[in-house]
Amino acid sequence: MIIAPKLAPGDEVRVVAPSRSLGIIAQDVREIARHRLEHLGLRVTFSDHVEEMDEFHSSSVRSRLQDLHEAFADPNVKGILTVIGGFNSNQLLSGLDFSLIRKNPKIFCGYSDTTALQNAILAKAGVVTYSGPAFSSFGMKKGFDYTLAYFCKCVMETAPFSIEEAPTWSDDEWYLDQKNRQFDPTTGWLSLSPGEAQGRIVGGNLCTLNLLLGTEYMPDLRNTILFLEDDYLSSPEIWDRNLQALLHQPSFNKVRGVVIGRFQRESQMSHEFLKKIHNTKPELHPIPVVANVDFGHTTPFITYPIGGVARLTVTEEGAQVIIDEH
């Protein structure tokens, strides 16, 4: 695997919009995000078409590909942040220059719909990318310390790190009301099956990852630890169905462990549903599986390396996740 050089003060970070446009992001959120990144010593620049917006709140395939390719080709750019998620980054896969990406590895970070690009880059270019905050995420005023700390651990530092549970979490629409935030105590990670494993990380947003099934852009699942999550559009039934589709992959029997992120309230997922779904999946019973971990579409959330290496230990009493290579 190819791991890009870590970000350092003075580095340029380019903001691109491979899914939804910067045009949907409020000006105050943009300014907070830019200032927070500048406080890390990073210099923020924006791609040429980042504000271009059509009826899908996105832009043309040509514009999005051009911006991505220019960001990877520019020797001054050391990191690339996606604006936000969306629904259509998989439109770019057949046009992506994976050779360019392999020859010019950069810290490429985002989440949600960016999952399609990140796993395709792993499969086709062998480059590690990062599931973590998008540019718009940095515009959050309150409750961002945990997210920022893990972003720095993963993309600005080289040492292995352990993932610790966040003390509180939120599922509010912070971008609509930054003052009246609602935070609740976390309820702990949920151990679903015990064991120990080490493997290469594949995953992200499950419904987006599954768009790659049966294509050349799907990473090899052998000897992996899957990090999987979904958003408010999911439900116990939809999660079950999407997870089952992934379990049907011929190489799933070589998966070494599964880490499941925290669900949004609107999904109606519960510990009881997670246990029930897990009980109906015999493929998962021999490997360590833990759920309700701090990543996904709630806040705060970790940054983790897609293509990096993780260690997972799950017991009835709890779980430990360590990121060894990132």
N, C-alpha and C positions, 0 to 999 in steps of 0.2 A: 504494500500500500504506500501511496505517496502522501506525505503530510506536509502541508504548506508551512512556511516560516510563521511563527507567532507574530501577532500584532504588537507593535511597540510605539511609544510616544513619538509623534512626528509622522507616522504612517498615514497614507491617504486611504480612506474607505469610500467606495462608490455605492450609491444607493440606486437600485434598479427595480423595475416593476414587471416581473415575469408573469404575474397574474393580475391583480387589481392595481389600479393607478394611484399614484400619489395624490391625484386630484380629489380623492374621497377623504383624505386625511385633513382634519381641521388645522388651521394655521398655527394655533397655539400649541397643539400636539407636536407639530413639526419643529417648532422653535425649542420646545423643551427637549425633544430628542436630539436635535443638533447640539445644543449646549451640553447635554449630558455626555455625548460622545467626545466633544471637544474637551470636556473636563478630564477625560481619560488621556488627553494628549493627541487624539486622532483628528485628522483633517477630513471633513465631510464634503464630498462632491456628489453631484447628481447626474444621472445619465441623460442623454439628449431628449429622450421620449418619455421620461418618467411621469410627466403630467398629462400625456396624451390619453384621451378617454373616449370610448365609444359607448354604445347603448348597453354593453355588458360591463361597464365600468373598468374596461381593460383597453388594450390597444392592439394594433395589427401584429400578426406573427412576425412580419418583417421587422417592425420597429423593436419588438421585444428581443428578437434574436440579435439584431444589430447592437443593442445596448449591452447585452450579455457578452457578446464577442469582443466588443471594444473594452469592456471592463477587464476581461481576462487577458487581453492582448497588451493593455497599457502597462508598461513596466513600473510606472509610478504608483499604480493601484496595488495595495497589499491585501485589502479585504473588500468583500462585496456583501452588502446587506440587502435583502429584499424589503420592499415597502411594507407588505402585508401578505396575507394569503389570498384566496380566491377560489376559482374553479377551473382554470384552463391552462395551467403551466404545461400540462402534458401535450398541448398543441405544438410545443417547441421541440420535442424530442427528436423527431426525424431531421430537423434542421440544425441541431446543435453540433458544433465542431468539437468533438471529444478529443481529437488530437491536440487542438489548441489548448484545451483545458489541461490536458496531461502535461504539456510542455510548459504551462504557465500556472502552476497550482497556486490558488489564493485561498485565504480564509473566506468561505462562502457560507453565510448564516441566514437562517429564516426557519419558518415552521409551517405547519398546516399544508396548504397546497404545494408549497415548495418541496414537500416530500418526494414528489414525482421526479423533480430535477436532481435532488440529492442522491437518491438511490440509483438513478440512471447514470449519474456521474461516477458513482462507485462501480457499477457494473461495467461501464464502457471505457472509463478512463483510469480506474483504479486510484482515484483521488478521494481522500477523506474530506467530508464536508461537515457542517455543524447544524444540528437542530437546536435552535435557541431563539432569542428575541429577534423579531424583525425591527426595521427602523422605527416603525410606529410604536412598537412596544416601549422604546426608550422615552416616549412622550408621557409615560405614566408618572404623575407627581408623587403618589403615596404607594407604599407597599412594594417598592421595586428593589430594595436593598438585596434581598436573597437572589433575585434574578440577575442583578448586576454582578454579584459576587461569583456566581457560577459561570457567567459569561467570561469574566476575567480569568477564572481558573482554567477554563477550557481553551480559550483562544489567545490569551496573553501570557500564560505560564506553561511550563513544560512538565511539572511534577505530577505524578499520579494523585488523584483525589477521591475522597469518599463522599458519597451523597448522603447528606443529613436531612432529616425531615424538617420542613418549614414549620414554624410555630403556629402560623395562621394562614388562611387562604381566602380567596374571594372569587366570586363568579358574577360580580356586578358589571354594569356597562360603564366602566370608568371613563371612557372616552366621551361620554355624554355628560357626566357629572364628576369632576375631579375632587370636589369638596366633600361630598357626602358619601364617602366610601363605606362599604360594609365588609368587615373581616370577621371570620369565624375561626375558632380553634380547630386545628387539624385533628383528625380522629385516628391517626396512625396508619401505617402500611398494613395491607391485608395479605397474610401468607396463605397461598392456595395449595401449593405442594412443595415439600421440602427437597433440599438437595444443594449441591455445590457445582458451579460451572464457571468456565472461562471461555470467552468466544468473541468473535468480531461482531460489532453492532450493526444491525440492519433494522430499518423500520421508520417510524414516525407516525403520521396520521394514517390509520388503517385503511379507511375507504379510499384514500389517495394512493397508498401503496398498492392496493389491489388493482388499480388501473393498469399496473405494469404486468400483471399475471399473464403468462403466455406470450410475452414479448421479449425481445432481446435486451430490454432495459431493466429487467428484473434481476437483482443480485442473486447470486448463489446462496442458498440458505444453509448449506452445510457448515457445521462448526460455528454457528452464530448464536448470539443472544439477541432476541427480538425485543425492541422497545416499541410498544404499540399504544395508541391513544385515539380518541375520537371526540367530536364536538357535539353541540346541542342538537344537531340534525340526526344524531344517532339515537338509539333506544336499546333496551335489552335485546329485543328481537333482531334489530339490524346489526348490532354488535355480534350477536351469536352467528348470524348468517355470514357476515364478512369474515369473522374469525374462522368459521368452518371452511370457507373458500381457501384461505391461506393454509389451513391444515391439510387440504387435499393436494398440495404441491408435492411432487414426487420426492423432493429432497427434505421435506419437513421432518422426516424421521431422524435427520442428522442435526436438527436444531438442539441446542444445549440448554436453553433457558428462555424465559419470557418475563419481561418487566412491563407492567400495564400502568398507564398514567391515570391521573384523576379525571373523573367525568364531570361534565357540567350538569347542573341541577335539572335543566330542561330535558336531559336525556332520560331521566327517571331511573337511572342505574343505581343499584344499591349493593351493599355487601352480600345480601341474600341472593340477589340475581347473579352476581359474579360467582358466588359459590355454586349455584345451580348450573350455570353455564359451564363452569370448569368441570363439574362432576359428569357432564355429558360428553366430555372430550377425553377419551382414554389416551389420545396421543400426548396429552399434557401431563398425565399423572406421573410418569417416570422422571420428569425434569423439574427443576426449581421454577416456580411461578409466584410472583408477588404483584399485587395491585395497589392502586391508590397512591402511587408514587408522584412526586411533585413535578410533573410535566404534562403538557397537553394544552387545552384551551382555557384552563383556569389560571389564576395568578396566586403566588409567584411560581416560577418554573425554572428548572435547570437548563443548562446547555450541555448537550452530549454529542460525541463524534460519530457520525454515520460512517462506518468503516474503521473506527477505532476499536480498541479492545477493552472489554469489561470483565470483572469478576462478580459473580452473584452467589450469595449464600442465603438460603431461606430455611428457617426452622419454624416450629410452631410458636416460638416466643417472639420472632421478629425476623428481620432481613437486613442484609448489608449489600450495598452496591458500590464497587470501586471502579473508577475509570483508570485503567493502567496506561493505555496509549491513546494520545489525542493530538 
